[in-house]
Amino acid sequence: MRAHLSRVDAVIVQAVIAGALSFSHLHDLAAAAGQDGWKAWAYPVSVDLLLVAAWRRMRRQQRAGRAAGGPRLWFLVALAASLGANVATAGLLDLDDVPAWLRVTVAGWPAVAFFGGTLLAHAPHIPEAPTTPASPAEDTETEPHAVRSAVARPGREALPTSSADPGPAPETAGPGPARKATADPVAAPAPESASAVALPPALVDRVRALADEHRSVTGHPADPDAVRTRLGLPPSMTASVAAHL
């Protein structure tokens, strides 16, 4: 904590020294260009305020993912004015005999700064990017979509998606009468029937939950065909549903 505070103090001290020197150079140049009295002190304030305002607007537009060409232009203008004053007072110009073009530049700066500050102040408001985590999505899935999501998991046996009846199960080899697939959806086969298709665990839990809900409301066992209809399964899956009731 102490090391962090020492770093912050060093940055603040450096910023204050640099700002004071730049402020003084701008004042000296404005005074040499004929802007005496309070006007010479207002020039460095105008340059520094435009520099800070353009920087903040530029950073805000960059964080919002928008182009920052306008704020960047005014930032460079203010930076050139500040840097030019620092260089001009380093002995390159005779401050006792300032050239005419520099007097014109200093005299025209207030209009330029006012125009740039007005454009920055009246620019469209850009909201900050949201930092709160996204809320979990609401559960708006329909029953058929939930069934397809459960069946499509890797390593699970896929269920038929067509509503058409796949037909009777193949006959077993050997003597004896051939077994026919039941045509009555109410007459469900036994759990060990060969016509029942294995359901994934997620779908089995859903079947049992619907059956328990029906039993708690009506007091009677749930109809396999009704449960199958609520899940959006094809008629051929009635036997598979009944095997878990």
C-alpha positions as CSV (number, residue, x, y, z in Angstrom):
1,M,0.0,0.0,0.0
2,R,2.8,2.4,0.9
3,A,4.6,1.6,-2.4
4,H,1.4,2.3,-4.4
5,L,0.9,5.6,-2.6
6,S,4.5,6.6,-3.3
7,R,4.1,5.9,-7.0
8,V,0.9,8.0,-7.1
9,D,2.6,10.8,-5.3
10,A,5.5,10.8,-7.8
11,V,3.1,10.9,-10.8
12,I,1.1,13.8,-9.2
13,V,4.3,15.8,-8.5
14,Q,5.6,15.2,-12.0
15,A,2.2,16.3,-13.5
16,V,2.2,19.4,-11.4
17,I,5.7,20.4,-12.4
18,A,5.1,19.8,-16.1
19,G,1.8,21.6,-16.0
20,A,3.3,24.6,-14.3
21,L,6.1,24.9,-16.8
22,S,3.8,24.6,-19.8
23,F,1.4,27.1,-18.2
24,S,4.3,29.6,-17.7
25,H,5.5,29.2,-21.3
26,L,2.1,29.8,-22.7
27,H,1.7,32.9,-20.6
28,D,5.1,34.3,-21.6
29,L,4.3,33.7,-25.3
30,A,0.9,35.3,-25.1
31,A,2.3,38.3,-23.2
32,A,5.1,38.7,-25.8
33,A,2.5,38.6,-28.6
34,G,0.7,41.6,-27.1
35,Q,-1.8,39.9,-24.9
36,D,-1.2,41.6,-21.6
37,G,-2.8,41.5,-18.2
38,W,-5.4,38.8,-17.4
39,K,-5.6,37.8,-21.1
40,A,-2.1,36.4,-21.0
41,W,-3.1,34.2,-18.1
42,A,-6.3,33.0,-19.8
43,Y,-4.4,31.6,-22.8
44,P,-2.7,28.6,-21.0
45,V,-6.1,27.8,-19.3
46,S,-7.8,27.7,-22.6
47,V,-5.2,25.5,-24.2
48,D,-5.0,23.0,-21.3
49,L,-8.8,22.8,-21.0
50,L,-9.2,22.0,-24.7
51,L,-6.4,19.4,-24.5
52,V,-8.1,17.6,-21.6
53,A,-11.7,17.8,-23.0
54,A,-10.5,16.4,-26.4
55,W,-8.7,13.6,-24.7
56,R,-11.6,12.6,-22.6
57,R,-14.0,12.6,-25.6
58,M,-11.6,10.7,-27.7
59,R,-11.2,7.9,-25.1
60,R,-14.9,7.7,-24.5
61,Q,-15.7,7.2,-28.2
62,Q,-12.9,4.6,-28.5
63,R,-14.3,2.6,-25.6
64,A,-17.8,2.8,-27.3
65,G,-16.3,1.4,-30.5
66,R,-16.9,4.6,-32.5
67,A,-14.7,6.7,-34.7
68,A,-12.8,9.4,-32.7
69,G,-11.5,11.5,-35.6
70,G,-13.0,14.8,-34.5
71,P,-11.8,14.7,-30.8
72,R,-8.4,13.5,-32.0
73,L,-8.1,16.5,-34.4
74,W,-8.8,19.0,-31.5
75,F,-6.5,17.1,-29.2
76,L,-3.7,17.5,-31.8
77,V,-4.5,21.2,-32.2
78,A,-4.3,21.9,-28.5
79,L,-1.1,19.7,-28.2
80,A,0.5,21.7,-31.1
81,A,-0.4,25.0,-29.3
82,S,1.1,23.8,-26.0
83,L,4.2,22.3,-27.6
84,G,4.7,25.2,-29.9
85,A,4.7,27.7,-26.9
86,N,7.2,25.5,-25.0
87,V,9.6,25.4,-28.0
88,A,9.1,29.1,-28.9
89,T,10.2,30.2,-25.4
90,A,13.4,28.1,-25.6
91,G,15.3,30.9,-27.3
92,L,14.3,30.2,-30.8
93,L,12.3,33.4,-31.0
94,D,13.1,36.8,-29.8
95,L,10.2,37.5,-27.4
96,D,11.0,41.2,-27.6
97,D,10.3,41.2,-31.3
98,V,7.7,38.6,-32.0
99,P,7.0,38.1,-35.8
100,A,3.6,39.2,-37.2
101,W,2.4,35.6,-38.0
102,L,2.8,34.6,-34.4
103,R,0.9,37.6,-33.2
104,V,-1.9,36.7,-35.6
105,T,-1.9,33.1,-34.4
106,V,-2.1,34.1,-30.7
107,A,-4.8,36.6,-31.4
108,G,-6.9,34.1,-33.4
109,W,-6.6,31.3,-30.8
110,P,-9.6,32.2,-28.7
111,A,-12.0,31.8,-31.7
112,V,-10.4,28.4,-32.6
113,A,-10.6,27.2,-29.0
114,F,-14.2,28.3,-28.6
115,F,-15.2,26.6,-31.8
116,G,-13.5,23.3,-30.8
117,G,-14.8,23.4,-27.3
118,T,-18.4,24.0,-28.6
119,L,-18.2,21.0,-30.9
120,L,-16.9,18.7,-28.1
121,A,-19.5,19.9,-25.6
122,H,-22.4,19.5,-28.0
123,A,-21.4,16.1,-29.5
124,P,-24.0,13.3,-29.1
125,H,-23.8,11.6,-25.7
126,I,-22.2,8.2,-25.8
127,P,-23.1,5.8,-22.9
128,E,-20.4,3.8,-21.3
129,A,-20.1,0.2,-22.2
130,P,-22.1,-2.1,-19.8
131,T,-19.9,-3.9,-17.3
132,T,-22.5,-5.9,-15.5
133,P,-22.6,-9.6,-16.4
134,A,-25.5,-10.7,-18.6
135,S,-28.4,-12.2,-16.8
136,P,-29.2,-15.9,-17.4
137,A,-31.6,-16.5,-20.2
138,E,-35.1,-17.3,-19.3
139,D,-36.4,-20.8,-19.9
140,T,-38.7,-20.3,-22.8
141,E,-38.1,-23.6,-24.6
142,T,-41.1,-25.6,-25.8
143,E,-41.4,-29.3,-24.8
144,P,-40.4,-30.6,-28.3
145,H,-37.3,-28.5,-28.4
146,A,-36.3,-29.6,-24.9
147,V,-36.6,-33.2,-26.0
148,R,-34.5,-32.7,-29.0
149,S,-31.8,-30.9,-26.9
150,A,-31.7,-33.8,-24.4
151,V,-31.6,-36.5,-27.2
152,A,-28.8,-34.7,-29.2
153,R,-26.2,-35.0,-26.4
154,P,-23.0,-36.8,-27.4
155,G,-23.0,-40.4,-26.4
156,R,-26.8,-40.7,-26.2
157,E,-29.0,-42.7,-28.4
158,A,-30.9,-40.6,-30.9
159,L,-34.6,-40.6,-31.0
160,P,-36.7,-40.5,-34.2
161,T,-37.8,-37.0,-35.1
162,S,-40.4,-38.0,-37.6
163,S,-44.0,-38.2,-36.5
164,A,-44.6,-41.2,-38.8
165,D,-45.0,-44.7,-37.3
166,P,-41.8,-46.7,-38.2
167,G,-44.0,-49.8,-38.4
168,P,-44.0,-53.1,-36.6
169,A,-40.8,-54.5,-35.0
170,P,-39.0,-57.2,-37.0
171,E,-40.0,-60.8,-36.4
172,T,-37.7,-62.9,-34.3
173,A,-36.0,-65.9,-35.8
174,G,-37.1,-69.4,-34.8
175,P,-40.4,-71.2,-34.5
176,G,-43.5,-69.6,-33.1
177,P,-46.0,-66.9,-34.2
178,A,-44.6,-63.6,-35.2
179,R,-45.1,-60.8,-32.7
180,K,-47.0,-57.8,-33.9
181,A,-46.5,-54.2,-32.8
182,T,-49.4,-52.9,-30.7
183,A,-51.7,-50.5,-32.5
184,D,-53.4,-49.3,-29.4
185,P,-51.4,-46.5,-27.7
186,V,-53.1,-47.3,-24.4
187,A,-52.1,-50.9,-24.3
188,A,-48.4,-50.3,-23.5
189,P,-46.0,-53.2,-23.6
190,A,-44.0,-54.4,-20.6
191,P,-40.8,-52.6,-19.7
192,E,-38.7,-55.4,-21.2
193,S,-40.6,-55.3,-24.6
194,A,-38.3,-55.3,-27.7
195,S,-40.4,-52.5,-29.2
196,A,-39.5,-50.0,-26.5
197,V,-36.7,-47.6,-27.4
198,A,-34.3,-46.6,-24.6
199,L,-34.8,-43.0,-23.5
200,P,-31.9,-40.8,-22.3
201,P,-31.8,-40.1,-18.5
202,A,-32.9,-36.4,-18.9
203,L,-36.0,-37.5,-20.8
204,V,-36.8,-40.3,-18.3
205,D,-36.7,-37.7,-15.5
206,R,-39.1,-35.5,-17.5
207,V,-41.5,-38.4,-18.1
208,R,-41.6,-39.3,-14.4
209,A,-42.0,-35.6,-13.4
210,L,-45.1,-35.3,-15.6
211,A,-46.5,-38.6,-14.3
212,D,-46.1,-37.4,-10.7
213,E,-47.7,-34.1,-11.5
214,H,-50.7,-35.8,-13.1
215,R,-51.1,-38.2,-10.1
216,S,-50.9,-35.4,-7.6
217,V,-53.6,-33.4,-9.4
218,T,-56.0,-36.1,-10.4
219,G,-55.2,-39.0,-8.1
220,H,-55.0,-41.4,-11.0
221,P,-52.0,-42.8,-12.9
222,A,-50.9,-40.8,-15.9
223,D,-51.9,-42.0,-19.4
224,P,-48.7,-42.9,-21.4
225,D,-50.2,-41.5,-24.5
226,A,-51.0,-38.2,-22.8
227,V,-47.5,-37.9,-21.4
228,R,-46.1,-38.6,-24.8
229,T,-48.2,-35.9,-26.4
230,R,-47.1,-33.3,-23.8
231,L,-43.5,-34.2,-24.6
232,G,-44.1,-33.8,-28.3
233,L,-42.9,-37.3,-29.1
234,P,-44.2,-39.3,-32.1
235,P,-46.8,-42.0,-31.5
236,S,-44.2,-44.8,-31.9
237,M,-42.7,-43.6,-28.6
238,T,-45.7,-44.4,-26.4
239,A,-44.3,-47.8,-25.5
240,S,-41.0,-46.2,-24.4
241,V,-42.8,-43.7,-22.3
242,A,-45.0,-46.3,-20.7
243,A,-42.0,-48.4,-19.8
244,H,-40.9,-45.7,-17.3
245,L,-44.3,-44.9,-15.7
